Every structure is written in C-alpha cells, then in structure tokens.
Amino acid sequence: MDTPVLFIATVLIWGTTWIAIAAQVGDVQVAVSVFYRFALAGVLMLAGLALIGRLERPRIWRFVVVQALCLFCLNFIGLYAATATVPSGLVSVVFSLASIFNALNARLFFKDPLERRTLVAGALGFCGLALLFWQDLAVSLDPATLRGIGFAVLGTAIFSLGNMASRKNSALGITPVTANAWGMGIAALVLLCLLVATGQPFAVPRAGTYWVALVYLAVIGSILGFTAYLLLVARIGSARAGYATVLFPIVALALSTVFEGYQWSLTAVLGVVLAAIGNIVMFKPRRPEQPPYQACSAITDRKAGP
C-alpha cells in the first residue's frame, strides 16, 4: 500500500473513532471498555493470522511487550484519565505534541538527526490545534486541571515510547502486524489484571449500539488503524508519522459539523490553516542535493551572468 494512502487511512480512521467511543459512554467503566476493545482486537488478529498460517512468534519479545504496554494499555489509561478532568479538546492539543516527542525520542534512541522542519511543523500543528480548541484552553489552573494536563502529557510520552518500540521491532524483522497481534493480546491481559486488582466490575451492556461501537473500535480503530500507523512509522519515521495526531482531531470536528452542528469560529478556521501549513512543511519533498562540482558550476554561471 502506498505511503500517502496509509497516512490518509490513519487520519480518517482515528478521526472517526470518537463516534464509537461516544457510543460506549454510559454504564461501563472506561478502563473496562478499553479492555474489551483490545481483548477483541487481539483475539481477532491472533486467530486470523493463525487461520491463514501467518502467525509468527517473535524472536525477541521484550520490545513487543514494551509496545503492548505503551501503545495499547498505559497510554490509554493516561489519556482517558486526562479526559476525565479536562476538556477533550485540551487533551487533543497536548497529544498533538506526539510528533515532537517522537523526534526527540528518535534522536535519543536511534541517533536520528533532529530536523528543523520537524520542529517547525510540530509547532505549527500544536498552535493550530490550540486555536482550534481555543475555548477548551480557558480552564482554571486548579490542582485537578494540572493533574489532568499531567496525565495527558504522560499518555502522549508513553505513546511516543511505543512508537520507538515499534521501530525497534521492525529493525529486528518483526512486522507491525505480528507485533500488533501479540501486543494487543498482552495489553488485554495486563488490563485484565489491573481491573481485577482494583475491583472494577465487568458490566455487560445490553445496548446494541455499544457492541457495534466495540466492533468498530476493535477492527477498524485498532487492527486497521494501528497497523496503518505503525507501517507509516516503519516507512517514513516516527516524527513524520506522528503528525497524524495533529490532523485526526480536525477530521473529528468536520464530522461533528455534519452530525452534531458544530459551529466554526474564525480562530478555529485559522487553526486548521496553521495545521495544514504544518502538514506542508512536514511532507514537502526535499530538494535533491547537488554534487559539489555542480554547485560550483552553478555559482560560476551566476557570476558570469548579467
């Protein structure tokens, strides 16, 4: 699958999962819903790969476990804990820093160069979402709000570490499909242990919309969404792939405009423009470097001109 198709698919898939998440809000605890989501996704992936004879056992497990904890477990706990105390728009603004976290972690763990374009694009995307969710930023800095912001930063940082683990798995020859299948299963087991340890009840909702939403989140949001995203990480690097976190809240608001009557303000429009400019900066093709003799020739030609 072409890289642009993977990027667009990631943005569109993760931009629509909020509809399914909203349909699950009610009698079931958030952590229990997350457990149901990744338990179903893990079972489907492992069983599906086994049926077609493509289920592989990773040679090295430690980075698969790290990916499981950071992408399918602890990051969700942090982000959902943040959403419980601060507006979801503010959480989206913080989460948009994933591309910056990815760039810094790639420098730390893989010695990747810290490109100026990545930092500029990330800053533009962050400012764009800040304008887009301007109303959500008007919060009082009380202890609960600061705690929520801290959880959002922690969840984003953990998500970025999961990106690094995925890169390491790819370098070891473990495909994103294999790492995701085992990772989601491992994450579900960890979540199950946490839920049992904290005594949270496992509610069984009766509403059909809940189960439809669960299937959508497991199959589309998790299996397809995370696989597309981690294939992007393997192809274009974690920093550039992380820019998807800037764009999917925009897709969510576009859908909210159609289905919920969201009213766009001037600051929101300006925010989308900034995010789009950041996207251009991030993905604009680099100019091919000229060989030294061509560069000298070009300088000589300019000097000889009128």
C-alpha positions in Angstrom: 0.0 0.0 0.0 1.3 3.4 -0.9 2.6 5.7 1.9 0.1 8.6 1.2 -2.8 6.0 1.4 -1.5 4.8 4.7 -1.3 8.3 6.1 -4.8 9.3 4.9 -6.2 6.0 6.2 -4.7 6.6 9.6 -6.0 10.1 9.9 -9.5 9.1 8.7 -9.8 6.0 10.9 -8.6 7.7 14.1 -10.6 10.8 13.2 -13.8 8.7 13.3 -13.2 6.6 16.4 -14.6 9.3 18.6 -18.1 8.5 17.4 -17.7 4.9 18.5 -16.1 6.0 21.8 -19.0 8.4 22.5 -21.5 5.5 21.9 -19.8 3.5 24.6 -20.1 6.2 27.3 -22.6 5.0 30.0 -22.8 2.1 32.3 -19.4 0.6 31.5 -16.2 1.9 33.1 -13.8 3.4 30.6 -11.0 1.0 31.5 -13.3 -1.9 31.1 -14.3 -0.7 27.6 -10.6 -0.3 26.7 -10.1 -3.9 27.9 -13.0 -5.2 25.8 -11.6 -3.3 22.8 -8.1 -4.8 22.9 -9.2 -8.2 24.0 -11.4 -8.5 21.0 -8.8 -7.0 18.6 -6.1 -9.3 20.0 -8.2 -12.4 19.7 -9.3 -11.5 16.1 -5.7 -10.7 15.0 -4.1 -13.8 16.6 -6.9 -16.1 15.4 -7.0 -14.6 11.9 -3.2 -14.9 11.4 -3.3 -18.5 12.7 -6.1 -19.4 10.3 -4.1 -18.2 7.3 -0.9 -19.7 8.5 0.9 -16.3 9.1 1.0 -16.2 12.9 4.7 -15.9 13.8 6.4 -16.0 17.2 8.8 -13.0 17.7 12.4 -14.0 18.2 12.8 -11.2 20.8 9.8 -10.4 23.0 10.9 -7.5 25.1 10.1 -4.8 22.6 6.8 -6.4 21.7 5.9 -6.2 25.4 7.0 -2.6 25.6 4.9 -1.8 22.5 2.0 -3.6 24.1 2.2 -1.5 27.3 2.9 1.8 25.6 0.5 1.7 22.6 -2.4 -0.4 23.8 -2.5 0.0 27.6 -0.7 2.6 29.7 -1.1 5.4 27.2 -4.9 4.9 27.0 -5.1 4.9 30.8 -3.2 8.3 30.9 -5.3 9.9 28.1 -8.6 8.7 29.4 -7.7 9.8 33.0 -6.9 13.2 31.5 -10.2 13.4 29.7 -12.0 12.8 33.0 -10.7 16.1 34.4 -10.0 18.4 31.5 -11.8 19.0 28.2 -11.1 16.5 25.4 -10.0 19.4 23.1 -7.2 20.3 25.5 -6.2 16.6 25.6 -6.0 16.7 21.7 -3.8 19.8 21.8 -1.4 18.0 24.2 -1.5 14.8 22.2 -0.6 16.8 19.1 2.9 17.1 20.6 3.5 13.4 19.7 5.5 14.3 16.6 7.8 16.4 18.8 8.1 13.6 21.3 8.8 11.2 18.5 11.5 13.4 17.0 13.2 13.8 20.4 13.0 10.1 21.3 14.2 9.1 17.8 17.3 11.3 18.4 17.7 9.8 21.9 17.3 6.1 21.0 18.2 5.9 17.3 20.5 8.9 16.8 18.3 10.3 14.1 19.1 13.9 13.2 16.8 16.5 14.8 15.4 18.2 11.7 14.3 21.8 11.9 11.4 21.1 9.6 10.0 18.6 12.0 10.2 21.0 14.9 8.6 23.8 12.8 5.8 21.6 11.6 5.1 20.2 15.1 5.0 23.8 16.5 2.6 24.8 13.7 0.4 21.8 14.3 0.3 22.5 18.1 -0.5 26.1 17.6 -3.2 25.2 15.0 -4.9 22.8 17.4 -4.6 25.4 20.2 -6.6 27.8 18.1 -9.0 25.1 17.0 -9.8 24.2 20.6 -9.3 27.7 22.0 -12.4 27.5 24.2 -11.2 24.4 25.8 -8.0 26.1 26.8 -9.8 28.6 29.0 -9.6 26.5 32.2 -8.7 27.4 35.7 -5.3 26.0 36.7 -6.5 24.3 39.8 -4.9 21.0 41.1 -7.4 18.8 39.2 -6.7 20.6 35.9 -3.0 20.4 36.4 -3.3 16.7 37.2 -5.3 16.2 34.0 -2.7 18.0 31.9 0.0 15.9 33.5 -1.9 12.7 32.6 -2.3 14.0 29.0 1.5 14.7 28.7 2.3 11.3 30.3 -0.1 9.5 28.0 1.5 11.2 25.0 5.0 10.5 26.2 4.1 6.8 26.7 2.5 6.7 23.2 5.8 8.0 21.8 7.8 5.3 23.5 5.5 2.8 21.9 6.5 4.2 18.6 10.1 3.7 19.4 9.4 0.1 20.4 7.6 -0.5 17.1 10.7 0.9 15.2 12.9 -1.5 17.1 10.6 -4.4 16.4 10.7 -3.5 12.7 14.5 -3.3 12.8 14.5 -6.8 14.3 12.4 -8.2 11.5 9.1 -8.3 13.5 6.4 -6.9 11.3 3.8 -4.4 12.6 1.1 -7.0 12.0 2.8 -9.6 14.2 3.8 -7.1 16.9 0.3 -5.7 17.0 -1.4 -9.1 17.2 0.7 -10.2 20.2 0.9 -6.7 21.6 -2.9 -6.3 21.8 -3.2 -9.7 23.4 -0.6 -8.9 26.0 -2.2 -5.5 26.7 -5.6 -7.1 27.2 -4.1 -9.5 29.8 -2.4 -6.6 31.6 -5.6 -4.6 31.6 -7.5 -7.6 32.9 -5.0 -7.9 35.8 -5.3 -4.2 36.6 -9.1 -4.4 36.6 -9.2 -7.4 38.8 -6.7 -5.9 41.2 -8.7 -2.6 41.5 -12.0 -4.5 41.8 -13.8 -2.8 38.9 -17.0 -4.6 37.8 -17.2 -6.1 34.3 -20.5 -4.8 33.2 -22.2 -6.4 30.2 -24.2 -3.6 28.4 -27.5 -4.5 26.7 -27.5 -1.7 24.1 -26.7 -2.9 20.6 -25.0 0.4 19.8 -22.4 -0.4 22.4 -21.4 -3.7 20.7 -21.4 -2.2 17.2 -19.1 0.6 18.5 -16.9 -2.0 20.2 -16.5 -4.0 16.9 -15.7 -0.8 15.1 -13.1 0.3 17.6 -11.5 -3.2 17.7 -11.5 -3.9 14.0 -11.2 -0.5 12.3 -9.8 1.7 15.1 -7.3 -0.8 16.5 -6.4 -3.6 13.9 -6.5 -1.4 10.8 -5.7 2.0 12.4 -2.7 0.9 14.4 -1.4 -1.3 11.6 -1.6 1.5 9.1 0.1 3.9 11.6 2.9 1.6 12.5 3.6 0.8 8.9 4.0 4.6 8.4 6.4 4.7 11.3 8.5 2.0 9.7 8.4 3.7 6.3 8.7 7.5 6.9 9.9 7.6 10.5 8.2 8.2 13.8 8.4 12.0 13.7 6.6 12.4 10.4 4.1 9.7 11.1 3.3 11.3 14.4 1.9 14.4 12.5 -1.3 12.3 12.1 -2.1 13.2 15.7 -2.5 16.8 14.6 -4.9 16.0 11.7 -7.3 13.5 13.1 -8.9 15.9 15.6 -9.7 18.1 12.5 -11.5 15.2 10.9 -13.4 14.6 14.1 -14.6 18.2 14.1 -15.5 18.1 10.4 -17.7 15.1 11.2 -19.1 16.9 14.2 -20.1 19.7 11.9 -22.2 17.3 9.8 -23.7 15.2 12.6 -23.8 17.5 15.7 -23.9 21.0 14.2 -20.5 22.2 15.4 -20.2 25.9 14.7 -16.8 27.1 13.3 -15.3 30.2 14.6 -12.6 32.4 13.0 -9.9 31.1 15.4 -10.9 27.5 14.5 -10.6 28.2 10.8 -7.2 29.8 11.4 -6.2 26.8 13.4 -7.0 24.5 10.5 -5.0 26.7 8.2 -1.9 26.5 10.5 -2.2 22.8 10.8 -2.4 22.5 7.0 0.7 24.6 6.7 2.5 22.4 9.2 1.5 19.4 7.1 3.0 21.0 4.0 6.2 21.8 5.9 6.5 18.2 7.2 5.9 16.4 4.0 7.2 18.8 1.3 9.7 16.9 -0.8 13.3 17.7 -0.1 15.4 19.2 -2.9 18.0 16.8 -4.2 21.5 17.7 -3.1 23.7 18.8 -5.9 27.2 17.2 -6.2 29.9 19.6 -5.3 31.1 20.2 -8.9 27.5 21.1 -10.0 27.2 23.5 -7.1 30.5 25.2 -8.1 29.4 25.3 -11.7 26.1 26.9 -10.7 27.9 29.6 -8.7 30.2 30.3 -11.7 27.3 30.6 -14.1 25.6 33.1 -11.8 28.7 35.2 -11.6 29.1 35.2 -15.3 25.6 36.3 -15.9 24.3 39.9 -16.4 
